[in-house]
Amino acid sequence: MIVQLIDYLKERLRLVILFCYIGIAAVVIWSLTIDTHHAHTWVEKAIPVFWGVFGFGACIVIIFFARWFGKSGIKIREDYYDK
């Protein structure tokens, strides 16, 4: 069932990308409407979409760290124990 869903989404890739852009735009617009009067830090007041940008940057850092960590030796050959 999941394979059929993935194939269905692959066939409609432009529509999936469009929905992703619409979702990002909705989050940005919604974050602009948040009252920052009670913000904890000056960054929250100064940058309207700070937490969205922060979360996206954190995801990028985690992905690159995981790729580096995987290539540094945590991923080994499948026949490692056979030798």
Secondary structure by P-SEA (a helix, b strand, c coil): caaaaaaaaaaaaaaaaaaaaaaaaaaaaaaaaccccccccaaaaaccaaaaaaaaaaaaaaaaaaaaaaacccccccccccc
